[in-house]
């Protein structure tokens, strides 16, 4: 059992469902984030705050910096300047502890194609030192509608089923924060409904979600707040809702 530095709790306690374990601090606090690749600024002085029990949708045209922002928040990329805290833990000083609190879905699935569905999740369960790994694996497979695919090799799955498995991988260790970069890619209606249910459960249990998606209506359905990025800058933020869908689509078309 490993302690999560700075929180006074153990890693095995670090689950959204354990409200006594989650620190009474914002889920994410990011200040002045800038990311430079050579002469190109992917992020420019972006600051945001995500509360526990909140889902935030990040929208913007292609190249706006959405994926870069999520990769920085996931500790996969270091910002050039700026500060990040996740439940009081600082990046990069406590990045290894932070990663145990985060589940991420990106443009890559991070799955091993020659392993079966079960073997992939068992591999990640071992990495996280999960107790009752078999029970948790079965639980997430059932959540994603993959219970009858456990013995299939990943390379035999459709793109949509691989995406479901990537989501299962991300939630396997019961992270406090889910960072989802276009998680609905390749999903059918049933898959999107299952994803929406997972996001709702995460938020309801006191966890936090940040997601990007090209499906504006879906994003406004699952998020409680929307951020709009353009050319690496945070342009505005508003409460999510059906009334925002048309406005978002107009702004995205204008900047396409």
Kinemage of the C-alpha trace (Angstrom):
@kinemage 1
@onewidth
@group {chain A} dominant
@subgroup {mainchain}
@vectorlist {calphas} color= white
{ca unk a 1} P 0.000 0.000 0.000
{ca unk a 2} L 1.608 3.243 -1.169
{ca unk a 3} L 1.017 6.680 0.338
{ca unk a 4} L -0.013 9.523 -1.955
{ca unk a 5} L 2.353 12.275 -0.915
{ca unk a 6} L 0.816 15.449 0.409
{ca unk a 7} L -2.676 14.024 0.917
{ca unk a 8} L -2.310 11.807 3.973
{ca unk a 9} L -4.047 8.907 2.235
{ca unk a 10} L -2.985 5.687 0.590
{ca unk a 11} L -3.163 4.899 -3.084
{ca unk a 12} L -5.674 2.117 -2.544
{ca unk a 13} L -7.984 4.632 -0.870
{ca unk a 14} L -7.657 7.072 -3.769
{ca unk a 15} L -11.026 6.537 -5.408
{ca unk a 16} L -13.773 9.064 -6.160
{ca unk a 17} L -16.277 6.961 -4.229
{ca unk a 18} L -14.366 7.424 -0.963
{ca unk a 19} L -15.462 10.925 -0.023
{ca unk a 20} L -13.465 10.798 3.209
{ca unk a 21} L -10.272 10.345 1.177
{ca unk a 22} L -10.722 13.092 -1.426
{ca unk a 23} L -9.014 16.296 -0.198
{ca unk a 24} L -11.222 19.366 0.164
{ca unk a 25} L -9.359 21.258 -2.573
{ca unk a 26} L -10.073 22.024 -6.243
{ca unk a 27} L -9.533 19.046 -8.520
{ca unk a 28} L -7.378 21.069 -10.919
{ca unk a 29} L -5.836 24.520 -10.625
{ca unk a 30} L -3.736 25.640 -13.586
{ca unk a 31} L -2.183 29.089 -13.782
{ca unk a 32} L -0.410 30.755 -16.686
{ca unk a 33} L 0.133 27.621 -18.768
{ca unk a 34} L 2.256 28.214 -21.846
{ca unk a 35} L 3.621 25.501 -24.107
{ca unk a 36} L 6.070 26.334 -26.862
{ca unk a 37} L 7.238 23.980 -29.615
{ca unk a 38} L 10.126 25.795 -31.241
{ca unk a 39} L 8.692 29.063 -32.527
{ca unk a 40} L 5.088 27.879 -32.227
{ca unk a 41} L 2.997 28.637 -29.160
{ca unk a 42} L 0.539 25.784 -28.615
{ca unk a 43} L -0.745 27.289 -25.339
{ca unk a 44} L -0.559 30.926 -24.288
{ca unk a 45} L -1.112 31.907 -20.663
{ca unk a 46} L -4.037 29.533 -20.040
{ca unk a 47} L -5.486 29.474 -16.523
{ca unk a 48} L -8.372 27.300 -15.388
{ca unk a 49} L -9.924 25.759 -12.313
{ca unk a 50} L -11.963 22.561 -12.181
{ca unk a 51} L -13.853 21.697 -9.021
{ca unk a 52} L -14.389 18.211 -7.646
{ca unk a 53} L -17.738 16.961 -8.918
{ca unk a 54} L -17.516 18.951 -12.161
{ca unk a 55} L -17.235 18.073 -15.858
{ca unk a 56} L -15.681 20.753 -18.064
{ca unk a 57} L -15.856 20.602 -21.856
{ca unk a 58} L -13.047 22.197 -23.884
{ca unk a 59} L -13.947 23.301 -27.412
{ca unk a 60} L -12.125 25.075 -30.189
{ca unk a 61} L -11.085 24.749 -33.834
{ca unk a 62} L -8.386 22.343 -34.979
{ca unk a 63} L -4.993 23.506 -33.731
{ca unk a 64} L -6.493 25.546 -30.896
{ca unk a 65} L -4.409 23.743 -28.255
{ca unk a 66} L -7.057 21.441 -26.793
{ca unk a 67} L -5.030 18.225 -27.000
{ca unk a 68} L -1.908 20.005 -25.778
{ca unk a 69} L -3.813 21.294 -22.759
{ca unk a 70} L -5.029 17.825 -21.820
{ca unk a 71} L -1.574 16.306 -22.334
{ca unk a 72} L -0.094 18.952 -20.040
{ca unk a 73} L -2.763 18.337 -17.400
{ca unk a 74} L -2.130 14.578 -17.679
{ca unk a 75} L 1.606 15.144 -16.943
{ca unk a 76} L 2.497 13.685 -20.356
{ca unk a 77} L 4.011 16.996 -21.493
{ca unk a 78} L 5.678 19.652 -19.351
{ca unk a 79} L 4.482 23.206 -19.830
{ca unk a 80} L 7.102 25.747 -20.840
{ca unk a 81} L 5.805 28.015 -18.089
{ca unk a 82} L 2.952 27.865 -15.619
{ca unk a 83} L 1.815 25.933 -12.572
{ca unk a 84} L -0.558 22.989 -12.089
{ca unk a 85} L -2.063 21.587 -8.908
{ca unk a 86} L -4.261 18.504 -8.795
{ca unk a 87} L -5.963 17.985 -5.432
{ca unk a 88} L -3.128 19.978 -3.896
{ca unk a 89} L -0.318 18.027 -5.565
{ca unk a 90} L 2.074 20.066 -7.696
{ca unk a 91} L 3.375 19.303 -11.158
{ca unk a 92} L 6.129 18.531 -12.042
{ca unk a 93} L 7.473 18.019 -8.506
{ca unk a 94} L 4.833 15.407 -7.632
{ca unk a 95} L 4.068 14.150 -11.139
{ca unk a 96} L 4.429 10.470 -10.238
{ca unk a 97} L 1.858 10.789 -7.431
{ca unk a 98} L -0.398 12.835 -9.704
{ca unk a 99} L -0.457 10.139 -12.371
{ca unk a 100} L -2.053 7.717 -9.923
{ca unk a 101} L -4.986 10.093 -9.513
{ca unk a 102} L -5.513 10.591 -13.262
{ca unk a 103} L -7.131 8.462 -15.952
{ca unk a 104} L -6.606 9.612 -19.538
{ca unk a 105} L -7.957 8.810 -22.985
{ca unk a 106} L -6.098 10.314 -25.932
{ca unk a 107} L -5.706 9.884 -29.653
{ca unk a 108} L -3.677 6.728 -28.980
{ca unk a 109} L -5.380 3.855 -27.170
{ca unk a 110} L -2.218 2.648 -25.356
{ca unk a 111} L -3.392 -0.928 -25.854
{ca unk a 112} L -1.308 -3.950 -26.833
{ca unk a 113} L -2.814 -5.355 -30.012
{ca unk a 114} L -1.443 -8.892 -29.608
{ca unk a 115} L -2.835 -9.251 -26.083
{ca unk a 116} L -6.447 -10.046 -25.302
{ca unk a 117} L -8.882 -7.549 -23.855
{ca unk a 118} L -8.514 -9.138 -20.411
{ca unk a 119} L -4.712 -9.337 -20.633
{ca unk a 120} L -4.494 -5.624 -21.438
{ca unk a 121} L -6.531 -4.654 -18.400
{ca unk a 122} L -4.705 -7.154 -16.206
{ca unk a 123} L -1.406 -5.562 -17.266
{ca unk a 124} L -2.607 -2.099 -16.232
{ca unk a 125} L -4.153 -3.450 -13.028
{ca unk a 126} L -0.736 -4.807 -12.057
{ca unk a 127} L 0.894 -1.465 -12.836
{ca unk a 128} L -1.500 0.233 -10.435
{ca unk a 129} L -1.255 -2.504 -7.819
{ca unk a 130} L -5.017 -3.000 -7.724
{ca unk a 131} L -6.492 -5.310 -5.142
{ca unk a 132} L -9.256 -7.585 -6.407
{ca unk a 133} L -8.024 -6.887 -9.932
{ca unk a 134} L -10.170 -9.614 -11.491
{ca unk a 135} L -13.345 -8.203 -9.972
{ca unk a 136} L -12.541 -4.671 -11.072
{ca unk a 137} L -11.623 -5.804 -14.597
{ca unk a 138} L -14.942 -7.601 -14.953
{ca unk a 139} L -16.743 -4.536 -13.624
{ca unk a 140} L -15.266 -2.130 -16.183
{ca unk a 141} L -15.772 -4.632 -19.010
{ca unk a 142} L -19.453 -4.836 -18.114
{ca unk a 143} L -19.684 -1.034 -17.878
{ca unk a 144} L -18.375 -0.716 -21.442
{ca unk a 145} L -20.336 -3.644 -22.859
{ca unk a 146} L -17.196 -5.728 -23.400
{ca unk a 147} L -17.994 -8.623 -21.089
{ca unk a 148} L -18.227 -11.103 -23.953
{ca unk a 149} L -14.992 -9.858 -25.576
{ca unk a 150} L -12.578 -10.609 -22.744
{ca unk a 151} L -10.706 -13.329 -24.657
{ca unk a 152} L -10.574 -11.463 -27.990
{ca unk a 153} L -7.261 -10.031 -29.113
{ca unk a 154} L -7.293 -6.263 -29.414
{ca unk a 155} L -6.296 -6.330 -33.081
{ca unk a 156} L -9.525 -8.247 -33.826
{ca unk a 157} L -11.717 -5.494 -32.359
{ca unk a 158} L -13.357 -2.739 -34.376
{ca unk a 159} L -12.169 0.841 -33.862
{ca unk a 160} L -15.216 1.558 -31.727
{ca unk a 161} L -14.632 -1.435 -29.455
{ca unk a 162} L -10.964 -0.504 -29.098
{ca unk a 163} L -12.093 2.950 -27.986
{ca unk a 164} L -14.394 1.387 -25.401
{ca unk a 165} L -11.441 -0.633 -24.122
{ca unk a 166} L -9.299 2.508 -23.926
{ca unk a 167} L -11.997 4.066 -21.732
{ca unk a 168} L -12.060 0.914 -19.587
{ca unk a 169} L -8.281 1.216 -19.185
{ca unk a 170} L -8.622 4.862 -18.116
{ca unk a 171} L -11.198 4.190 -15.386
{ca unk a 172} L -9.736 0.880 -14.199
{ca unk a 173} L -7.880 2.305 -11.175
{ca unk a 174} L -10.802 4.532 -10.109
{ca unk a 175} L -9.045 7.842 -10.813
{ca unk a 176} L -10.166 11.071 -9.214
{ca unk a 177} L -9.651 12.972 -12.493
{ca unk a 178} L -10.586 11.822 -16.002
{ca unk a 179} L -8.916 13.655 -18.896
{ca unk a 180} L -10.703 12.630 -22.083
{ca unk a 181} L -9.432 13.830 -25.468
{ca unk a 182} L -12.167 13.056 -28.014
{ca unk a 183} L -13.255 9.941 -26.093
{ca unk a 184} L -16.323 9.488 -28.313
{ca unk a 185} L -14.212 8.882 -31.439
{ca unk a 186} L -15.501 5.780 -33.215
{ca unk a 187} L -18.260 5.126 -30.685
{ca unk a 188} L -21.770 4.202 -31.779
{ca unk a 189} L -24.866 5.507 -30.002
{ca unk a 190} L -24.707 2.780 -27.360
{ca unk a 191} L -21.028 3.491 -26.756
{ca unk a 192} L -21.683 7.223 -26.334
{ca unk a 193} L -24.498 6.479 -23.905
{ca unk a 194} L -22.181 4.265 -21.861
{ca unk a 195} L -19.524 6.991 -21.897
{ca unk a 196} L -22.059 9.580 -20.740
{ca unk a 197} L -23.040 7.276 -17.879
{ca unk a 198} L -19.415 6.856 -16.816
{ca unk a 199} L -18.860 10.623 -16.867
{ca unk a 200} L -22.023 11.169 -14.838
{ca unk a 201} L -20.969 8.586 -12.266
{ca unk a 202} L -17.477 10.089 -12.006
{ca unk a 203} L -18.908 13.532 -11.320
{ca unk a 204} L -21.582 12.203 -8.983
{ca unk a 205} L -18.982 10.478 -6.831
{ca unk a 206} L -16.957 13.671 -6.416
{ca unk a 207} L -14.408 13.121 -9.174
{ca unk a 208} L -13.678 15.555 -12.002
{ca unk a 209} L -13.719 15.306 -15.796
{ca unk a 210} L -12.154 17.453 -18.515
{ca unk a 211} L -12.982 16.451 -22.074
{ca unk a 212} L -12.676 17.588 -25.660
{ca unk a 213} L -14.999 16.473 -28.442
{ca unk a 214} L -16.059 17.508 -31.932
{ca unk a 215} L -19.613 16.458 -31.040
{ca unk a 216} L -20.856 19.759 -29.638
{ca unk a 217} L -24.260 18.470 -28.577
{ca unk a 218} L -22.733 15.517 -26.710
{ca unk a 219} L -20.182 17.767 -25.002
{ca unk a 220} L -22.824 20.222 -23.835
{ca unk a 221} L -24.921 17.312 -22.585
{ca unk a 222} L -22.261 15.827 -20.293
{ca unk a 223} L -20.413 19.011 -19.250
{ca unk a 224} L -21.577 21.582 -16.741
{ca unk a 225} L -19.199 24.270 -18.023
{ca unk a 226} L -17.590 24.995 -21.395
{ca unk a 227} L -14.207 26.561 -22.197
{ca unk a 228} L -13.377 27.856 -25.686
{ca unk a 229} L -9.780 27.834 -26.910
{ca unk a 230} L -8.493 29.496 -30.069
{ca unk a 231} L -4.856 29.820 -31.147
{ca unk a 232} L -3.689 28.573 -27.790
{ca unk a 233} L -5.619 31.116 -25.738
{ca unk a 234} L -8.644 30.670 -23.510
{ca unk a 235} L -11.170 33.016 -25.121
{ca unk a 236} L -14.214 32.511 -22.914
{ca unk a 237} L -16.051 30.152 -20.574
{ca unk a 238} L -19.777 29.689 -19.993
{ca unk a 239} L -22.216 27.286 -18.344
{ca unk a 240} L -23.044 24.378 -20.649
{ca unk a 241} L -26.556 23.735 -21.922
{ca unk a 242} L -28.676 23.167 -25.003
{ca unk a 243} L -28.849 26.903 -25.666
{ca unk a 244} L -25.056 26.983 -26.168
{ca unk a 245} L -24.943 24.310 -28.902
{ca unk a 246} L -25.847 26.589 -31.833
{ca unk a 247} L -23.481 29.333 -30.661
{ca unk a 248} L -20.585 26.902 -30.331
{ca unk a 249} L -21.219 25.407 -33.760
{ca unk a 250} L -21.316 28.906 -35.317
{ca unk a 251} L -18.032 29.883 -33.704
{ca unk a 252} L -16.367 26.637 -34.773
{ca unk a 253} L -17.544 27.091 -38.381
{ca unk a 254} L -16.312 30.685 -38.378
{ca unk a 255} L -12.830 29.609 -37.287
{ca unk a 256} L -12.576 26.484 -39.466
